[in-house]
Amino acid sequence: MTEPTALPWPAGPHTRPGEVSDGDLLARAAGGDTAAFSTLYDRVTPWVFGLVRRILRNPAQSEEVTQEVMIDVWRTATRFDPHRGSAHAWILTIAHRRAVDRVRSEQAAADRTELIGARSAEVDFDQVADTVTTRLESEQVRRCLDTLTDLQRESITLAYYNGYTYPEVAQRLDAKLPTIKARMRDGLIRLRDCLGTTKGRTS
Amino acid sequence: MTESDVHTLTGPYVLDALPEDERTLFEAHLAGCTFCATEVAELREAAVKLATQVATPPPPSLKPNVLAAIDHVRQVPPLVAGHRGAPARKRFTRRSVLTLAAAALAVAGVGGVAVDQYREKTDAVQANDQITAVLAQPDARTVRGPVAGGGQATIVMSPSADEAVVVLNDLPRLRAGRTWQLWMIDPSKTAHSVGLASGDVTRVLDGSVTGMIAFGLTNEPDGGSATPSQPAAATIPMT
């Protein structure tokens, strides 16, 4: 983190000083505390729903998958290990994996090519939730994305926001498979270094 | 897949961009690759920040549905883990290991989500826990450098905990009768041996890191040397 105005990332996106962290709420939910889960739900579902909807597009399906994800968070909260990453990362990893699995399972191999053309690579930046904390965080992410090369950025965003596999990304960007794998990795490394998330494991 | 191929898969894996068969292969590799597990954890923290760009509140009707549903959903039993510094630290007993195995089987039915979080703890994974324990220290820092002849040395250190973890990966193969020797170098440029390694390794360093200015790696005869042979294979400043 090089910018003096940057946010203290390890505190997580929703945590103000003195506020209970997402990780604490998740730990309480793991003990059966439904009130803690309810608070956690309010904090994280905009991220979960936004991400799932970005990948699936269909609003009804997105609600269904978001519901599945949050029930999964409740059911497996006991498995969350704060030493291996933040609560935020854990929940969004579940959400992303589920959305991507859904989009892939529903697409027969035959219509993949057509859908690759149909799914847009654009990100709807105007959907960003309008609070000061989320806006600052969102701006920092966008600034960091801008430090990536075009190929790094496109490889990462096509995979993350659209659910493409790396061979699909390679096809779409007309690049070699090893190149795309490498750009995804070195792009994420650059993003990590820019965001200073290396030690962001406390929330 | 070649070895170097496998390591570049951390990027696509974190983005859920691996086709199913490659995902399965990589997760098998991940269970024994401490370096990959650490990198996956770090890159994942960065990748999930991308969700900030698309945050959208869900319809309000969703919440009562979820809260009603969890009333009827049984939570899975916790895994018994042996983290250093974890609040609920437990010893590994025969019983807990069995519980762990059972839980690992149960996880297979949960949908294979974020598998690297749930792995049964192999030695490699326990080493990874040690790294993450050091990484979790508020003052943890990571320094990296190349090793002459190939590979990389990474040192994760926490001055407050006076602990450091070294990760050596993709090192060149040693000739017979040779060993890697690890050193801590103090401000007077005196090297203190902190252990030997026969190849790629992840380990918590013996001895104090306080006041040390660099990590050194040398190629020595079996059994190690009292003083480091020059030129060193790697010298990585820690300050």
Chai-1 contact restraints between the chains, C-beta under 6 A:
chainA,res_idxA,chainB,res_idxB,connection_type,confidence,min_distance_angstrom,max_distance_angstrom,comment,restraint_id
A,T45,B,P58,contact,1.0,0.0,6.0,A-B,restraint_1
A,P46,B,A55,contact,1.0,0.0,6.0,A-B,restraint_2
A,P46,B,P57,contact,1.0,0.0,6.0,A-B,restraint_3
A,W47,B,A51,contact,1.0,0.0,6.0,A-B,restraint_4
A,W47,B,A55,contact,1.0,0.0,6.0,A-B,restraint_5
A,F49,B,T56,contact,1.0,0.0,6.0,A-B,restraint_6
A,F49,B,P58,contact,1.0,0.0,6.0,A-B,restraint_7
A,G50,B,V54,contact,1.0,0.0,6.0,A-B,restraint_8
A,G50,B,A55,contact,1.0,0.0,6.0,A-B,restraint_9
A,G50,B,T56,contact,1.0,0.0,6.0,A-B,restraint_10
A,L51,B,A51,contact,1.0,0.0,6.0,A-B,restraint_11
A,L51,B,V54,contact,1.0,0.0,6.0,A-B,restraint_12
A,R54,B,V54,contact,1.0,0.0,6.0,A-B,restraint_13
A,E63,B,L62,contact,1.0,0.0,6.0,A-B,restraint_14
A,T66,B,P58,contact,1.0,0.0,6.0,A-B,restraint_15
A,Q67,B,N65,contact,1.0,0.0,6.0,A-B,restraint_16
A,Q67,B,V66,contact,1.0,0.0,6.0,A-B,restraint_17
A,M70,B,V66,contact,1.0,0.0,6.0,A-B,restraint_18
A,I71,B,A69,contact,1.0,0.0,6.0,A-B,restraint_19
A,I71,B,V73,contact,1.0,0.0,6.0,A-B,restraint_20
A,W74,B,I70,contact,1.0,0.0,6.0,A-B,restraint_21
A,R75,B,V73,contact,1.0,0.0,6.0,A-B,restraint_22
A,R75,B,Q75,contact,1.0,0.0,6.0,A-B,restraint_23
A,R75,B,V76,contact,1.0,0.0,6.0,A-B,restraint_24
A,T76,B,V76,contact,1.0,0.0,6.0,A-B,restraint_25
A,T76,B,V110,contact,1.0,0.0,6.0,A-B,restraint_26
A,T78,B,Q75,contact,1.0,0.0,6.0,A-B,restraint_27
A,T78,B,V76,contact,1.0,0.0,6.0,A-B,restraint_28
A,T78,B,P78,contact,1.0,0.0,6.0,A-B,restraint_29
A,R79,B,Y118,contact,1.0,0.0,6.0,A-B,restraint_30
A,D81,B,Q117,contact,1.0,0.0,6.0,A-B,restraint_31
A,H83,B,H83,contact,1.0,0.0,6.0,A-B,restraint_32
A,H83,B,T132,contact,1.0,0.0,6.0,A-B,restraint_33
A,H83,B,A136,contact,1.0,0.0,6.0,A-B,restraint_34
A,R84,B,A41,contact,1.0,0.0,6.0,A-B,restraint_35
A,R84,B,Q117,contact,1.0,0.0,6.0,A-B,restraint_36
A,R84,B,T132,contact,1.0,0.0,6.0,A-B,restraint_37
A,G85,B,A41,contact,1.0,0.0,6.0,A-B,restraint_38
A,A89,B,R44,contact,1.0,0.0,6.0,A-B,restraint_39
A,A89,B,E45,contact,1.0,0.0,6.0,A-B,restraint_40
A,A89,B,V48,contact,1.0,0.0,6.0,A-B,restraint_41
A,L92,B,V48,contact,1.0,0.0,6.0,A-B,restraint_42
A,L92,B,A51,contact,1.0,0.0,6.0,A-B,restraint_43
A,T93,B,A114,contact,1.0,0.0,6.0,A-B,restraint_44
A,I94,B,V113,contact,1.0,0.0,6.0,A-B,restraint_45
A,H96,B,D16,contact,1.0,0.0,6.0,A-B,restraint_46
A,R97,B,D16,contact,1.0,0.0,6.0,A-B,restraint_47
A,R97,B,V113,contact,1.0,0.0,6.0,A-B,restraint_48
A,V100,B,D16,contact,1.0,0.0,6.0,A-B,restraint_49
A,V123,B,Q53,contact,1.0,0.0,6.0,A-B,restraint_50
A,Q127,B,V54,contact,1.0,0.0,6.0,A-B,restraint_51
A,Q127,B,T56,contact,1.0,0.0,6.0,A-B,restraint_52
A,V128,B,A55,contact,1.0,0.0,6.0,A-B,restraint_53
A,A129,B,A55,contact,1.0,0.0,6.0,A-B,restraint_54
A,E137,B,T52,contact,1.0,0.0,6.0,A-B,restraint_55
A,S138,B,T52,contact,1.0,0.0,6.0,A-B,restraint_56
A,V141,B,K49,contact,1.0,0.0,6.0,A-B,restraint_57
A,V141,B,T52,contact,1.0,0.0,6.0,A-B,restraint_58
A,A159,B,L15,contact,1.0,0.0,6.0,A-B,restraint_59
A,A159,B,A17,contact,1.0,0.0,6.0,A-B,restraint_60
A,Y160,B,L15,contact,1.0,0.0,6.0,A-B,restraint_61
A,Y160,B,L50,contact,1.0,0.0,6.0,A-B,restraint_62
A,T165,B,A17,contact,1.0,0.0,6.0,A-B,restraint_63
A,T165,B,P19,contact,1.0,0.0,6.0,A-B,restraint_64
A,Y166,B,P12,contact,1.0,0.0,6.0,A-B,restraint_65
A,Y166,B,A17,contact,1.0,0.0,6.0,A-B,restraint_66
A,K181,B,T8,contact,1.0,0.0,6.0,A-B,restraint_67
A,K181,B,P12,contact,1.0,0.0,6.0,A-B,restraint_68
A,A182,B,T8,contact,1.0,0.0,6.0,A-B,restraint_69
A,M184,B,G11,contact,1.0,0.0,6.0,A-B,restraint_70
A,M184,B,P12,contact,1.0,0.0,6.0,A-B,restraint_71
A,M184,B,L15,contact,1.0,0.0,6.0,A-B,restraint_72
A,R185,B,T8,contact,1.0,0.0,6.0,A-B,restraint_73
A,R185,B,T10,contact,1.0,0.0,6.0,A-B,restraint_74
A,R185,B,G11,contact,1.0,0.0,6.0,A-B,restraint_75
A,L188,B,G11,contact,1.0,0.0,6.0,A-B,restraint_76
A,L188,B,L43,contact,1.0,0.0,6.0,A-B,restraint_77
A,L188,B,A46,contact,1.0,0.0,6.0,A-B,restraint_78
A,L188,B,A47,contact,1.0,0.0,6.0,A-B,restraint_79
A,L191,B,A46,contact,1.0,0.0,6.0,A-B,restraint_80
A,R192,B,E42,contact,1.0,0.0,6.0,A-B,restraint_81
A,R192,B,L43,contact,1.0,0.0,6.0,A-B,restraint_82
A,R192,B,A46,contact,1.0,0.0,6.0,A-B,restraint_83
A,L195,B,A46,contact,1.0,0.0,6.0,A-B,restraint_84
A,L195,B,K49,contact,1.0,0.0,6.0,A-B,restraint_85
A,T197,B,E45,contact,1.0,0.0,6.0,A-B,restraint_86
A,T197,B,A46,contact,1.0,0.0,6.0,A-B,restraint_87
A,T198,B,E42,contact,1.0,0.0,6.0,A-B,restraint_88
A,K199,B,A140,contact,1.0,0.0,6.0,A-B,restraint_89
A,G200,B,E45,contact,1.0,0.0,6.0,A-B,restraint_90
A,R201,B,A136,contact,1.0,0.0,6.0,A-B,restraint_91
